[in-house]
Amino acid sequence: MSELRNIIDMHRCYAKACFGFAAAKTNLPASRLADAAECRNFDALEIQHELFDTLPEHRQAEWKKRFRVIHAGSLTDRSLSYNITAAPEKIRAGFVEESAILLKSIAAKHGFRIAALDLPTGAILADPEQREILRSILKKLHPVLLKNGQTLLLPFRLPVAGGCSAAEFAAFLRETMIPSIRTHLEIHPHELKKDFSPREIAQNLRFETRAVTFCYDADSGNRLLRQHLVPWLKYFALNAFYGPYFVCPFSLEHRLSAPEAESFSRLAEELKHKQE
């Protein structure tokens, strides 16, 4: 991305970038939240709305003040949402109704403006029938999102591991024409080649992205390094997207959540003070 040298001050982009911990994606329990979420350089948090509800009111208030971005995680449990496009119409109607209630609730109680649906998006869009069912569900949720000023994110895995391509997903979002439906990219950096190109991998999904999560198996010795992160920050800098960028280290009983969060925080600090 040589064009960055002439048109973008990456130091400013790094300074504006928003980093945090994916407590919802890792299914982090309340007892581990503070150790992973409250790292010095974190100003974003992804947390299940049900878990946020269990926090004392003073802690809720503290975190709303501390984090400039809080994402609510998946609206419903994965067991309810994951196969919804293959469910009977009656169940789908109930899902839409329950999702609408939850969207209104998290907006009213906490002011949460961004939530997600835990779906196998790539696999759904590869099936013409399920793709149209998903489109129908999203269109039914659109009035609720519009009224509440909310955005609903569909997860998309990179690199693609079956299902539709990044270009096909971007086309689906454009054709659906619902501005309040965007994507949450789940990037698995250790599955990419050393000289990977974000533009080749993600195509034009940078225009549709409202959150990025870096996922990896921490128990196997994987670590999130500067070379995993910087190419993506440069890719998103082209359309002035500054995050949130979440870290998501999978670890048995969450034993490495806090150390990996601290490591990501140090990386964030290094980037924010790096001159380019």
N, C-alpha and C positions, 0 to 999 in steps of 0.2 A: 504494500500500500504506500508506494512512494509519494502519491499525491498528498499524503498527510503532512509532509514536510513543508509544503507551501501554503496549505489552506487551514491547517488545524494546529493549535498550540496544545500539544498533548499534556504539558504540565498542568494547564488549566483543566483539562478533562479529568486527569487523575485527581486533582484537588476537589472537583465536584462529584466524583464517583461515590456511590453509596454502597457500603458493605455491611453484611450481617450474617446471622446464623439461621439455617433452615430447620427450626425446631419442629415444624409440622411434618416436613418430608422425612426427617429422621425419627419421628414419633418420640421425641424427647419427653421424658416424664417431668412433672413439675419440680421434683427434687433436684434435677440437674439443670434446670433452666438458667438460673443466675450465673452459674459457672461458665456456661457456653455463650449466653446471650450478651452479657454485660462487659465484654472486652472493650478496651479503651477506644479503639478505632471503629467500633460498630455503631452505625446510626440507622440500621434497618433490622427488622425482625419479621420472620414468617412464623406464625403461631396458630395452632388450631383455635378457632373461636371458642370451642367448648372448654379448652384448657385456660384460655384467657378469662373466661367467666369464673373459674374457680379461684383466681387470684384475689387476695384482699383488695378492697377498693383503693386503698392508699398506694398499693403496688401498681394497680392498673393506671392510676393517675400519674405515677412516677414514670412509667414506661411510655405512656402517651406523650409525655413531655420530653423524655430522653430521646426516643427514636423518631426521626422525621418521617420514616416510612414504616408502617406495619401492615403486612399482608395477612389475611385471615386463614390461609391454607385452604384445604378442600371444604366445600360447603357441607358435604355429607360423607359418611363413612364409605370407604372404598367398596365394601360389600354391597352397598346400595347403588353406587354410581358406576362401577366398573363395567357392568354388563347391561346397563340400562337401555342401550340401543337395540339389544336383542330381546328385551322383555315385552310382554303383551302390552297393548295400548293402554289398558286400564292402569297398569303399574306405572307406565310412563307418565300418564296424566297425574297420578299421585305424586310422582317424583317432581314434576314441574311445580305443583302446588306447594309441596314441602320446601322446595328450593326457594320459591318466591317468599315464603314466610320467613325463612332463615335470612335471606338477603335484607329484608326489611328490618329484622330484629338486630342484626349486627351493625346496620347503619344507624339505627335509633339508639342502641345501647352504647356503642363504642365509636361510632363514626368511621367504621371500617369501609373503605371504598373499593378495595380490591380483594377478590376471593377467587377460588379455582374450582374446577370440576376434576376429580381424579378419574381420568378416562384413558384408555389405550388409543389415543387420538389417531396415530398412524394406521393402526389396524382397522379402525372404524371407517376411515376415509378411503381405504383400499377396497371396501365393499360398497358398491353403489346403493344398495337398499339401506344399509346402516348409515351411510353418509347423509342420505336425505332425511332419515329419522333424526339424526343429530341436528341437522339444519332446522328441522321443525321444532325441536326442543328449544334451541337457541332463540328462534324467532318468538316463541311463546314467553320466554324470559326477558326479551328485549324491553317491553314496556316497564317492567319492574326495575330493571337496571337503569333505564332512562330517568324514571321518577326519583330514584334514590341517588343518582349521580355516581353509579358504581360501574366497575369494569370486571368482567368475568374472564378468567384466563383458562385456556386449554393447554395442557402440558404437551410438549413435543420433544422427543428424545433425539440427541445428536451424539455420536453418529447414528444414523438411521439403522435400526436392526429389524428390518421387515416392515411391511405396510407401505404407506404412501411416501413419496419423496418430500423434501423440504419445499420444493417448487410447487408441488401439488397441494400441499397444506396452505401455502401462501395464496394460491389461486382460490382455494375453498373460502378462505377468510374474505378475500376481495369480492367474490361472487355472492357471498352471503350478505354483504353490505350492512353489517351491524357494527358500528364504530365502537360499541362497548364490549365487543368480543375480541380478545387479543390472545397472545400466546405467552406461556412461561417455558422458556427453553431449559431443558435438563441436559446439560453437557457432561459427558463422561470423558474427561481429558486424557485418561490413560489408555483409551481405546483409539486415540487418534495417532496418526503418523507424526514423526518428529518435526517434519517440515509442512505441517498441515496449513491449509488456507481456509479461514473462516468463511470467506465469500463462496468458495466452492462447496463447502459443507452445508452452510445455512441458506445459500442463495440470497433472496431478498427478504428473508424473515426478520431482518433487523428493523424493518419498518413496522412490523406487527408485534414486536416484542415489548413486554412491560416488566419482565423479571427474568433473571438468569440464575440458575443454580448449578454449581459444579459438584457433581456426584462422584464418589470414589469409595473403594473398599479400604478403609484405613487399617484394618486388621492384617491385610496382606502386605503391608509396608508401603503402600502408595501414599504420596504426599502431594499436596497442591503447591506447585512452584510458580515462580514468576513467568517462566516460559509457557506455562499452561494458560495463564491469565491475560498477559499483555496483548497477544494477537486479537483476542476478543474485545478488549477495551478499545483497541484501534479500529476494529471493524464497526463497533457501535458508535464510535466518535463521529463517523461520517454522517450520522443523522442526529447527533447531539443527544444520544441516550446515555445516561449516567448511572443506570442501575434501577433498582437494587441488584447487587450481585451477592448471592447467598452461597455459603459453603455448606456442603452436605456430606460429612464423613460417616460412612456406615461402619459400625463397630459393635461387637457383641456386648450386650448390656450397657451400651453407650460409654464404655470405659475410656475411649479416646476422644469423646466429644469435646471436652474442655481443652485438652492439649492441642487438638486440631483447630479449634476455634481461636485459640491464642496465636497459633502459627499463622492463620489467615489474617488476624488482626495486625501482626507484625508486617506481613506482606503488604497490607493496605497502607500502613504507615510509611513503608519504604516507597511505595508508588506515589503517595501524596507529596513526598519530598524529593522525588526524582525529577531532574531537569532533562528535557528532551527538546 
